[in-house]
């Protein structure tokens, strides 16, 4: 594990963007695993800046996102498809047809989950997976549990996750209670994993996840077993 502590969120975002763009430079047709939430916003802005300067080309890149709320389609401004289109895809030259986000409105969610795992396999696997981390240690929407869920699945969101995400909605009551999320198998099969975390409120869970015991009660702790993990943390 490569653990990097930085002083500012801007520095965190700059380093993360450099790692992701470096992956694209090394393998122009790479598969990027992407994340949503507030943590990656700065990283995506830095990536867009690099693209505008002509430093990186995403024309051959494909992407696979971690998760999506159940019941929100891509036109909903709180969906993760909308988030990605708005904050990254519309600002770089990636082919939208090569960007993938789970369909939270699928008529058969079990089939959607199975198809998503097949997509990861057929893509040749994820070259670099970007992750954030929840206050309860969740990665993607893999919540604390009695075991690690391997496959893409539908999850009941933890109350702490609903509370944390309520700031993005009109009220907590509007936050979906379920999501489709890539499982630990998909995440751990990525060739490289880059996790970013910022804020004093994340300090305790970062310590538990990367310097404590490996347990499904702290989902991110499984990343200690990944052979190529980089964590960038900013306390401010």
C-alpha positions as a printed NumPy array, in Angstrom:
array([[  0.   ,   0.   ,   0.   ],
       [  1.178,   3.473,  -0.904],
       [ -0.313,   5.87 ,   1.668],
       [  0.061,   9.56 ,   0.826],
       [ -0.979,  12.277,   3.258],
       [ -1.315,  15.755,   1.757],
       [ -2.056,  19.17 ,   3.217],
       [ -4.89 ,  20.421,   1.01 ],
       [ -7.805,  19.114,  -1.019],
       [ -6.33 ,  20.826,  -4.076],
       [ -3.124,  18.837,  -3.655],
       [ -5.133,  15.641,  -3.225],
       [ -7.087,  16.358,  -6.417],
       [ -3.937,  17.236,  -8.366],
       [ -2.16 ,  14.023,  -7.35 ],
       [ -5.199,  11.842,  -8.056],
       [ -5.733,  13.431, -11.484],
       [ -2.06 ,  12.919, -12.329],
       [ -2.289,   9.218, -11.462],
       [ -5.44 ,   8.742, -13.56 ],
       [ -4.093,  10.687, -16.531],
       [ -0.822,   8.778, -16.223],
       [ -2.786,   5.539, -16.559],
       [ -4.412,   6.866, -19.737],
       [ -1.031,   7.916, -21.131],
       [  0.437,   4.462, -20.466],
       [ -2.571,   2.635, -21.933],
       [ -4.727,   4.869, -24.17 ],
       [ -7.498,   2.259, -24.417],
       [ -7.607,   1.572, -20.687],
       [-10.705,   0.854, -18.625],
       [-11.215,   3.335, -15.813],
       [-13.381,   2.483, -12.827],
       [-14.965,   5.721, -11.659],
       [-16.647,   6.976,  -8.508],
       [-19.127,   9.697,  -7.566],
       [-19.731,  11.808,  -4.494],
       [-18.053,  14.992,  -3.29 ],
       [-14.52 ,  13.585,  -2.937],
       [-13.777,  13.1  ,  -6.669],
       [-15.153,  16.483,  -7.79 ],
       [-11.772,  18.184,  -7.538],
       [-10.056,  15.283,  -9.27 ],
       [-12.477,  15.444, -12.184],
       [-11.981,  19.215, -12.461],
       [ -8.204,  18.722, -12.626],
       [ -8.615,  16.015, -15.269],
       [-10.767,  18.362, -17.348],
       [ -8.064,  21.045, -17.046],
       [ -5.431,  18.617, -18.301],
       [ -7.641,  17.677, -21.226],
       [ -8.231,  21.342, -22.117],
       [ -4.454,  21.86 , -22.153],
       [ -4.05 ,  18.95 , -24.558],
       [ -2.17 ,  16.833, -22.03 ],
       [ -4.425,  13.768, -22.178],
       [ -6.635,  12.036, -24.747],
       [ -9.665,   9.989, -23.655],
       [-10.89 ,   9.04 , -27.143],
       [-10.046,   5.347, -26.684],
       [-10.86 ,   5.099, -22.971],
       [-13.869,   3.248, -21.61 ],
       [-15.26 ,   3.607, -18.102],
       [-17.234,   1.552, -15.623],
       [-18.846,   3.314, -12.677],
       [-19.268,   1.789,  -9.265],
       [-22.929,   2.33 ,  -8.545],
       [-26.285,   3.966,  -9.106],
       [-29.364,   4.676,  -7.029],
       [-32.329,   2.375,  -7.592],
       [-35.217,   4.31 ,  -9.129],
       [-33.271,   7.253, -10.582],
       [-32.738,   7.423, -14.337],
       [-29.964,   9.328, -16.074],
       [-32.084,  12.438, -16.509],
       [-32.524,  12.865, -12.763],
       [-30.019,  15.424, -11.525],
       [-29.278,  13.279,  -8.458],
       [-28.483,  10.149, -10.47 ],
       [-24.87 ,   9.106, -10.813],
       [-25.173,   8.953, -14.6  ],
       [-26.15 ,  12.642, -14.542],
       [-23.294,  13.357, -12.115],
       [-20.717,  11.754, -14.391],
       [-22.045,  13.388, -17.559],
       [-22.057,  16.793, -15.885],
       [-18.795,  16.687, -13.929],
       [-16.516,  14.733, -16.25 ],
       [-17.789,  13.149, -19.458],
       [-19.06 ,  16.411, -20.995],
       [-15.689,  18.038, -20.317],
       [-13.402,  15.503, -22.006],
       [-13.387,  13.636, -25.317],
       [-14.527,  10.26 , -23.992],
       [-17.032,   8.352, -26.146],
       [-20.28 ,   8.329, -24.158],
       [-21.12 ,   4.951, -25.681],
       [-18.074,   3.572, -23.845],
       [-19.139,   4.929, -20.462],
       [-21.06 ,   2.578, -18.209],
       [-23.173,   3.236, -15.133],
       [-25.517,   0.62 , -13.609],
       [-29.153,   0.991, -14.643],
       [-31.01 ,   1.638, -11.408],
       [-34.316,   1.599, -13.286],
       [-33.876,  -1.821, -14.879],
       [-37.056,  -3.912, -14.873],
       [-35.028,  -6.878, -13.6  ],
       [-32.316,  -5.651, -11.245],
       [-30.917,  -9.136, -10.694],
       [-30.276,  -9.464, -14.432],
       [-28.798,  -5.945, -14.498],
       [-26.344,  -6.943, -11.761],
       [-25.343, -10.113, -13.603],
       [-24.92 ,  -8.18 , -16.85 ],
       [-22.74 ,  -5.606, -15.112],
       [-20.367,  -8.285, -13.824],
       [-20.21 ,  -9.742, -17.323],
       [-19.403,  -6.27 , -18.667],
       [-16.416,  -6.017, -16.317],
       [-15.155,  -9.434, -17.445],
       [-15.712,  -8.742, -21.144],
       [-13.854,  -5.437, -20.872],
       [-10.764,  -7.31 , -19.783],
       [-11.037,  -5.95 , -16.257],
       [-10.627,  -2.497, -14.804],
       [ -7.14 ,  -1.032, -15.162],
       [ -7.515,   1.626, -12.467],
       [-10.377,   1.905,  -9.996],
       [-11.006,   5.256,  -8.301],
       [-12.732,   5.076,  -4.914],
       [-13.98 ,   7.359,  -2.19 ],
       [-14.832,   6.117,   1.275],
       [-17.933,   6.576,   3.42 ],
       [-17.924,   7.434,   7.104],
       [-18.937,   3.821,   7.797],
       [-16.149,   2.488,   5.576],
       [-18.303,   1.72 ,   2.561],
       [-16.706,   1.664,  -0.894],
       [-19.106,   1.918,  -3.775],
       [-22.272,   1.186,  -1.847],
       [-20.837,  -1.911,  -0.161],
       [-22.095,  -1.251,   3.348],
       [-20.866,  -2.834,   6.62 ],
       [-22.087,  -6.427,   6.744],
       [-21.353,  -9.851,   8.159],
       [-19.516, -10.824,   4.956],
       [-17.987,  -9.315,   1.839],
       [-20.416,  -9.36 ,  -1.105],
       [-18.484, -10.444,  -4.185],
       [-20.841,  -9.744,  -7.093],
       [-22.671,  -6.634,  -8.25 ],
       [-25.837,  -6.487,  -6.173],
       [-28.728,  -4.396,  -4.881],
       [-28.032,  -3.019,  -1.421],
       [-30.166,  -1.439,   1.284],
       [-28.386,   1.78 ,   2.162],
       [-27.191,   2.216,   5.715],
       [-28.932,   5.001,   7.673],
       [-25.593,   6.806,   8.048],
       [-25.148,   6.763,   4.262],
       [-28.662,   8.115,   3.72 ],
       [-27.981,  10.87 ,   6.255],
       [-24.63 ,  11.743,   4.643],
       [-26.134,  11.899,   1.145],
       [-29.178,  13.921,   2.21 ],
       [-27.243,  17.144,   1.55 ],
       [-27.532,  16.455,  -2.178],
       [-31.343,  16.142,  -2.035],
       [-34.212,  18.453,  -1.065],
       [-34.664,  16.4  ,   2.094],
       [-33.51 ,  13.147,   3.653],
       [-36.851,  11.61 ,   2.715],
       [-35.935,  12.046,  -0.965],
       [-32.76 ,   9.963,  -0.738],
       [-33.297,   6.538,  -2.362],
       [-33.104,   3.649,   0.091],
       [-31.517,   1.203,  -2.354],
       [-28.679,   1.214,  -4.859],
       [-27.01 ,  -1.074,  -7.372],
       [-23.326,  -1.42 ,  -6.556],
       [-20.305,  -3.211,  -7.92 ],
       [-19.309,  -5.889,  -5.45 ],
       [-15.96 ,  -6.482,  -3.81 ],
       [-15.014,  -8.975,  -6.514],
       [-15.199,  -6.335,  -9.223],
       [-13.337,  -3.767,  -7.13 ],
       [-10.595,  -6.139,  -6.005],
       [-10.071,  -7.46 ,  -9.538],
       [ -8.966,  -3.99 , -10.703],
       [ -5.269,  -3.919, -11.581],
       [ -4.763,  -0.699,  -9.6  ],
       [ -6.886,   0.946,  -6.917],
       [ -6.734,   4.641,  -6.03 ],
       [ -8.718,   5.729,  -2.966],
       [ -9.112,   9.379,  -2.015],
       [-10.417,  10.72 ,   1.292],
       [-10.568,  14.235,   2.68 ],
       [-11.707,  15.847,   5.901],
       [-11.09 ,  15.384,   9.621],
       [-14.343,  13.449,   9.808],
       [-12.746,  10.728,   7.645],
       [ -9.633,  10.329,   9.809],
       [-11.053,   7.627,  12.086],
       [-12.452,   5.477,   9.288],
       [ -9.261,   5.842,   7.239],
       [ -7.248,   4.583,  10.213],
       [ -9.653,   1.68 ,  10.781],
       [ -9.713,   0.767,   7.087],
       [ -5.99 ,   0.76 ,   6.373],
       [ -4.32 ,   0.226,   9.723],
       [ -6.866,  -1.949,  11.512],
       [ -8.139,  -5.535,  11.12 ],
       [ -9.645,  -6.704,   7.845],
       [-13.362,  -7.146,   8.463],
       [-16.6  ,  -6.834,   6.455],
       [-17.804,  -4.531,   9.229],
       [-15.316,  -2.031,   7.763],
       [-15.733,  -2.774,   4.034],
       [-12.744,  -0.719,   2.819],
       [-10.406,  -2.78 ,   5.007],
       [-10.383,  -5.496,   2.348],
       [ -8.287,  -3.152,   0.216],
       [ -5.321,  -3.932,   2.468],
       [ -5.128,  -7.175,   0.483],
       [ -4.916,  -5.429,  -2.905],
       [ -1.474,  -5.705,  -4.529],
       [ -1.478,  -2.184,  -6.   ],
       [ -3.305,   0.238,  -3.696],
       [ -2.691,   3.97 ,  -3.37 ],
       [ -4.501,   5.995,  -0.703],
       [ -4.378,   9.791,  -0.753],
       [ -5.682,  11.462,   2.403],
       [ -6.111,  15.106,   3.298],
       [ -7.209,  15.912,   6.844],
       [ -8.242,  19.467,   6.   ]])
